[in-house]
Amino acid sequence: MTVALVLVARRFFPRPQELSAGPAEVSTSGLPRVFWIYLTAAAFAAAGFADFSLISFHFAQAHTVSAPLVPVFYVVAMAVSGTGSLIFGKLYDRAGIGVLIPLTAGAAVCAPLVFLGGMWPALGGMALWGIGMGVQESIVPAAVAPLVAPDRRASAYGLFTGIYGTGWLLGSVAIEALFSVSLGAVTVFAVACQVAALPFLFAARRRMPAGLFRAPALAVADEVRADTEQAEIGGDLSLTSEGRDVTGRERPPAQCVGQRDGSRGRLR
């Protein structure tokens, strides 16, 4: 499937380099302060997110969940992840980056449920884990775009992915090291990292201009709507005094600019 999509892209865009205005200069200069604040929040949230491989190993070792049900728990998590991505993506379109605050707080509850709870709490924890995974894969990277200028987005995404991935790696190493110590230590570390991300998310939200709380899709829709209305108004006012529009087609005299409606005394 991936190879087929690449071939289709090559068919329609044989020279992809022409789609860009020019090569992006990779540099940390020119990136706003709010970008670094948000990057710090994302790195903390990623560091406190436990991988499913470790969770499933805990299920098997602690006999919290029977072996045949472990894949079922993962299916539930993935179903919640996909559904949550659609729902919370639309919420992000309307509320902006602020939607990540309650979602990150909810993800912090995942670790106590899956590592310290029984089967049913673990199932609820896996549902929260699925929501967190959907947020990490969709909203978290998408929120970078409104934070930087278009000509800096390539560099911004490169830096974001590198530091964000490093945070996830270091957090995974720490969680696996703490797993051999105690489940309580794992839970405390995961919750602490998620909670540590919240002040930075609040700070990033405060620093964003009010106009950025509308997502790019809605902003583009508003712009297209405004352009359409302006074009319609321009078309109505484009009639000349000779009764012809800008294309040279004749119109009824009553539609000419400046001609008055005799019965009502106003311009038609």
C-alpha positions, 0 to 999 in steps of 0.5 A: 500500500505504501509503495502504491501511494508513493507511485501515485504521488510520483505520477502526479508530482514528478518534481516535488522539489518545485512544490517548495519555495526553497530549501529550509534552513535548519536553525533554532533562531527565529522560533518563538518562545511559545514553541519551546514552552510547548516542546517542553510540555510535550517532552514531559508528557512523552517521558511519562507515557509507558509503552504497551510492551511493558504494560503487557509484560506486567499483566502477564507477570502479575496475572492481573489479566489472563494471557488470552485477554491481553490482546483484547485489552490492546484492541480496546485501547486501539479502538478508543485511540482511533475514535478519540483522535477523531473526537478530540481532533475536532475539539482541537479545531474549536478550542486550540491547544487548551484541549491538551490540558485535560487530556494530559491530566487524564493520561496521568491516571493511566499508570495507577490503573494499569500498574496498581489496579485489578482487571477492571481498573486495568481495562479502564487504564488501557482505555485512557492509554488509548486516548493518550496514544491517539493524542500523542500521535495526532494532536501533539504534533499538529499543534506545532504548526500554528506556533511558528511561521510557515517558513520555519515549520520544517525546522520546527518539526525537525527539532520538535520530533528529535527532542520529543522522541528523545524525551520518550526514549529517556522516559521509557528507559527510566520506567523500565529501570524503575519497573525492577524496583517497584510498581509504585516507583513506576507509577510515581514517575509516570504521573509526575512527568505527566503532571509536570507537563501541565504548567507548560501547557498552561503557559503555552496557551496563555502566550498564544494569540487569541486568533490561534485558538481557532484551528487552521481548518476553521481559519481557512474556512473563514478566509475562503468564506470572506473571499467568496463574500467579497467576490460576490459583492464585487460582482454586484458592484461591477456594472458600468454606467452603460449597463454592461458588466466587466465581462462586456455582457449587457444587463437590464438598465435597472441593474446599472449602478447609479440608476434610481428606482423611481418608486422607492428613490434608492439606488438599484 
